[in-house]
Amino acid sequence: MLINCVAYENGKRLGDIPKADVSEYVKRPECFVWVALKDPEPAELAEMQEEFGLHPLAVEDATRGHQRPKIEEYGDTIFAVLHVPQLRGADVDVGELDIFVGRNYVLSVRHRFEAGFQAVRDRVETEPDLLRVGSGFVLYALMDNVVDRYFPLVDALEVQLEAIEQRIFTEDLARANLRELYDLKYKLMVVRHAIEPLIDVLHKLYGGRVPPVCVGVQDYFRDVYDHLLRVSQQVDGLRDMVVTAMQVNLSTVNMATTEVTKRLAAYAALVAVPTLIAGIYGMNFKFMPELQHVWGYPVALATMAGIDAFLWWRFRKAGWL
């Protein structure tokens, strides 16, 4: 589905243009065209390939819409793939943004997510001096917007972790807590898979041999790189905290099990003493002490009770009961 097809000249918006006229505007050295598509059909991408002269391998990747985050160069053009994770209820869904960038065109293709980039278009149109640089500034603005979307997502996952950490010590929900911690760890892994590949390749847009379309905006791409590092460090810190929370949760389970074992051992000891004494007197030998004594039975019961009372006091003092 076509979202926008706009032509720009010398940093100013000329207006919407028909798709059939794209190739005519691309031929003008002072113009560039920005086309936005959402979940396009293969025929739509084939049409854009003909209008812009896109590389077939990049078009193939964009048609599939299930690529690893990357930035690739095809001659003087760039093909970038960015993942756009977003919270939907309790799950993290991952969309994909494919960006084709040439000297005088930008084609953005989004898959499996609704939130568009109208705010980005409005932003770049208010900065004509930078927009005059061309398609490289639009690529920066799109990447910067995607990276900025990572921060509220990671903050939301941090809030989830804090809620689980509070329940670890206040509620008897060890199994549920462990399940939620594993689920949170998976969500953080999804975010990490969206970030780390970009960190590895983004430096090619501002350091060393910079692609021609990025000349003049290297500092802006360095700023995106810094933001990626920040969110990556935040994700790594959260992952470490999740692992620690899992260990603490398991420790509380082990401590509870130990407490139950201690109680059972204490009660077993209380039962073992009377059982021992009663077992001895139940052996039915003829010559046993106190068998003929009138106070033998009460003394035996009193001895059992006295020993159990002493053991109960000791166990209570030790915190076993």
JOSULDA-V672551 format. One record per residue. PSI is psi in whole degrees, 0 to 359 (none if undefined). NEAR is the number of other ideal C-beta (glycine too) atoms within 8 Angstrom. D_CENTER is the distance of its C-alpha to the mean C-alpha in Angstrom with 1 decimal. Layout:
psi: <PSI & PSI>
near: <NEAR & NEAR>
d_center: <D_CENTER & D_CENTER>
This chain:
psi: <130 & 126 & 309 & 151 & 97 & 141 & 144 & 149 & 124 & 42 & 6 & 147 & 126 & 325 & 175 & 144 & 155 & 152 & 326 & 340 & 1 & 311 & 329 & 318 & 327 & 332 & 340 & 125 & 334 & 0 & 159 & 155 & 137 & 114 & 135 & 128 & 153 & 124 & 59 & 155 & 156 & 326 & 324 & 318 & 323 & 322 & 317 & 326 & 320 & 321 & 319 & 346 & 45 & 153 & 136 & 328 & 320 & 320 & 321 & 317 & 317 & 329 & 319 & 317 & 22 & 68 & 157 & 143 & 132 & 166 & 119 & 149 & 135 & 92 & 238 & 9 & 162 & 140 & 118 & 139 & 125 & 139 & 143 & 84 & 146 & 146 & 129 & 100 & 236 & 0 & 158 & 113 & 144 & 115 & 176 & 137 & 119 & 131 & 122 & 127 & 122 & 185 & 323 & 38 & 154 & 127 & 113 & 131 & 118 & 141 & 133 & 29 & 149 & 320 & 116 & 200 & 34 & 324 & 325 & 317 & 317 & 322 & 311 & 331 & 343 & 359 & 72 & 328 & 319 & 324 & 333 & 336 & 327 & 208 & 335 & 323 & 324 & 319 & 315 & 314 & 321 & 314 & 320 & 321 & 319 & 315 & 321 & 334 & 342 & 326 & 308 & 329 & 313 & 322 & 320 & 321 & 326 & 321 & 320 & 319 & 317 & 321 & 319 & 319 & 322 & 323 & 337 & 323 & 349 & 345 & 148 & 69 & 48 & 314 & 315 & 320 & 316 & 321 & 317 & 325 & 319 & 320 & 319 & 322 & 322 & 317 & 318 & 325 & 321 & 315 & 319 & 321 & 337 & 333 & 310 & 316 & 326 & 323 & 322 & 332 & 346 & 334 & 338 & 347 & 349 & 349 & 151 & 224 & 103 & 135 & 146 & 323 & 346 & 357 & 130 & 345 & 25 & 322 & 327 & 321 & 328 & 324 & 319 & 319 & 317 & 319 & 321 & 319 & 319 & 311 & 328 & 317 & 323 & 318 & 317 & 319 & 319 & 320 & 319 & 320 & 324 & 316 & 317 & 318 & 323 & 318 & 319 & 319 & 316 & 325 & 320 & 324 & 315 & 321 & 319 & 320 & 320 & 320 & 317 & 318 & 318 & 318 & 315 & 320 & 320 & 315 & 324 & 322 & 320 & 325 & 330 & 323 & 307 & 325 & 319 & 311 & 315 & 326 & 322 & 314 & 350 & 11 & 347 & 29 & 148 & 316 & 91 & 145 & 144 & 7 & 328 & 0 & 137 & 331 & 11 & 314 & 312 & 323 & 319 & 315 & 319 & 322 & 316 & 312 & 320 & 316 & 318 & 322 & 319 & 315 & 320 & 319 & 317 & 314 & 322 & 319 & 325 & 351 & 15 & 338 & none>
near: <7 & 9 & 7 & 9 & 12 & 13 & 12 & 13 & 9 & 7 & 9 & 8 & 7 & 9 & 6 & 6 & 12 & 6 & 11 & 4 & 8 & 16 & 9 & 7 & 11 & 14 & 5 & 9 & 4 & 5 & 12 & 13 & 15 & 15 & 15 & 14 & 15 & 9 & 8 & 10 & 5 & 7 & 6 & 11 & 14 & 9 & 9 & 17 & 11 & 8 & 10 & 13 & 6 & 11 & 9 & 7 & 7 & 13 & 13 & 8 & 11 & 12 & 8 & 7 & 11 & 4 & 10 & 5 & 11 & 9 & 12 & 8 & 9 & 9 & 5 & 7 & 14 & 16 & 16 & 12 & 14 & 13 & 11 & 14 & 12 & 12 & 8 & 6 & 4 & 3 & 6 & 11 & 10 & 11 & 12 & 15 & 14 & 15 & 16 & 17 & 15 & 14 & 10 & 11 & 15 & 15 & 14 & 14 & 15 & 16 & 10 & 9 & 10 & 3 & 6 & 8 & 10 & 6 & 7 & 11 & 11 & 8 & 9 & 12 & 9 & 6 & 9 & 10 & 6 & 10 & 14 & 8 & 8 & 11 & 14 & 13 & 15 & 15 & 15 & 12 & 11 & 15 & 14 & 12 & 11 & 11 & 11 & 8 & 11 & 13 & 9 & 7 & 13 & 13 & 8 & 9 & 13 & 10 & 8 & 10 & 13 & 8 & 8 & 13 & 9 & 8 & 10 & 12 & 6 & 5 & 5 & 3 & 7 & 10 & 6 & 7 & 12 & 11 & 8 & 10 & 13 & 9 & 9 & 13 & 12 & 8 & 10 & 13 & 9 & 11 & 15 & 12 & 10 & 15 & 14 & 9 & 11 & 12 & 11 & 6 & 9 & 14 & 8 & 12 & 11 & 12 & 7 & 5 & 4 & 11 & 11 & 7 & 14 & 14 & 9 & 7 & 12 & 12 & 7 & 10 & 14 & 10 & 9 & 13 & 12 & 8 & 11 & 13 & 9 & 8 & 13 & 12 & 8 & 11 & 13 & 9 & 8 & 13 & 12 & 8 & 9 & 13 & 9 & 8 & 13 & 12 & 8 & 9 & 13 & 9 & 8 & 11 & 9 & 8 & 8 & 9 & 8 & 8 & 8 & 8 & 8 & 9 & 10 & 8 & 9 & 12 & 9 & 8 & 10 & 11 & 8 & 8 & 12 & 9 & 8 & 8 & 11 & 10 & 8 & 7 & 8 & 6 & 7 & 3 & 5 & 3 & 3 & 8 & 3 & 8 & 6 & 4 & 7 & 3 & 6 & 10 & 6 & 7 & 10 & 12 & 8 & 8 & 9 & 12 & 8 & 8 & 9 & 11 & 8 & 8 & 12 & 10 & 8 & 8 & 12 & 9 & 6 & 6 & 5 & 9 & 8>
d_center: <29.4 & 30.7 & 29.2 & 31.1 & 33.7 & 35.0 & 37.3 & 37.5 & 40.4 & 40.8 & 37.7 & 38.9 & 37.9 & 40.7 & 39.3 & 38.0 & 39.6 & 40.1 & 38.1 & 41.4 & 42.2 & 39.0 & 40.8 & 43.7 & 41.6 & 39.7 & 43.1 & 43.8 & 42.9 & 42.3 & 40.0 & 36.4 & 34.9 & 31.3 & 30.5 & 27.4 & 26.8 & 24.5 & 24.1 & 27.4 & 29.8 & 31.0 & 34.3 & 32.7 & 31.0 & 34.3 & 36.1 & 33.8 & 34.3 & 38.0 & 37.9 & 35.8 & 36.8 & 33.2 & 32.7 & 32.6 & 29.9 & 27.5 & 28.7 & 28.0 & 24.4 & 24.0 & 25.9 & 23.6 & 20.4 & 18.2 & 18.0 & 16.0 & 15.4 & 18.8 & 21.8 & 25.2 & 28.7 & 31.5 & 34.6 & 34.4 & 31.4 & 27.7 & 25.1 & 21.5 & 18.5 & 15.3 & 12.2 & 11.5 & 8.3 & 9.5 & 9.6 & 12.7 & 13.9 & 11.7 & 9.9 & 7.5 & 10.2 & 10.4 & 13.7 & 15.6 & 18.1 & 21.0 & 23.4 & 27.0 & 28.8 & 32.4 & 35.1 & 35.8 & 33.1 & 29.5 & 28.1 & 24.6 & 23.4 & 20.4 & 19.3 & 17.7 & 16.9 & 19.4 & 18.9 & 21.3 & 22.4 & 25.7 & 24.8 & 24.5 & 27.9 & 29.4 & 28.3 & 29.7 & 32.8 & 33.5 & 33.5 & 36.4 & 37.0 & 33.6 & 33.6 & 36.9 & 35.1 & 33.9 & 31.0 & 29.3 & 28.6 & 27.2 & 24.8 & 23.7 & 23.4 & 21.2 & 18.8 & 18.9 & 18.1 & 15.0 & 13.7 & 14.7 & 12.5 & 9.4 & 10.9 & 11.3 & 7.9 & 6.8 & 10.2 & 9.8 & 7.1 & 9.7 & 12.4 & 11.2 & 11.4 & 14.7 & 16.1 & 15.5 & 17.1 & 20.1 & 20.7 & 20.8 & 24.1 & 25.5 & 25.1 & 26.1 & 22.9 & 22.0 & 21.1 & 19.1 & 17.2 & 16.5 & 15.3 & 12.9 & 11.6 & 11.1 & 9.3 & 6.9 & 6.8 & 6.3 & 3.3 & 2.2 & 5.0 & 4.9 & 4.0 & 6.3 & 8.6 & 9.1 & 10.1 & 12.1 & 14.7 & 15.6 & 16.3 & 18.6 & 20.6 & 20.6 & 23.4 & 25.8 & 25.9 & 27.4 & 28.8 & 31.6 & 32.9 & 31.2 & 31.4 & 34.2 & 32.2 & 30.1 & 33.2 & 33.6 & 30.0 & 28.8 & 28.1 & 25.8 & 23.7 & 23.7 & 22.3 & 19.3 & 18.9 & 19.1 & 16.4 & 14.1 & 15.1 & 14.5 & 10.9 & 10.5 & 12.4 & 10.5 & 7.3 & 9.9 & 11.6 & 9.1 & 8.7 & 12.5 & 12.9 & 11.2 & 13.6 & 16.4 & 15.9 & 16.2 & 19.3 & 20.7 & 20.3 & 22.1 & 24.7 & 25.5 & 26.1 & 28.3 & 30.1 & 30.8 & 32.1 & 34.3 & 35.7 & 36.6 & 38.2 & 40.2 & 41.5 & 42.5 & 44.3 & 46.1 & 47.3 & 48.3 & 50.4 & 52.0 & 53.0 & 54.1 & 56.9 & 58.9 & 58.3 & 59.8 & 62.8 & 63.4 & 63.0 & 65.7 & 68.1 & 67.4 & 68.8 & 72.3 & 74.4 & 77.9 & 78.1 & 75.1 & 75.3 & 75.5 & 76.1 & 79.4 & 78.4 & 78.3 & 75.3 & 73.4 & 70.9 & 70.1 & 69.7 & 67.3 & 65.2 & 65.3 & 64.2 & 61.2 & 60.3 & 60.8 & 58.7 & 55.9 & 56.1 & 55.9 & 52.9 & 51.1 & 51.8 & 50.5 & 47.3 & 46.8 & 47.4 & 44.9 & 42.2 & 42.2 & 43.6>
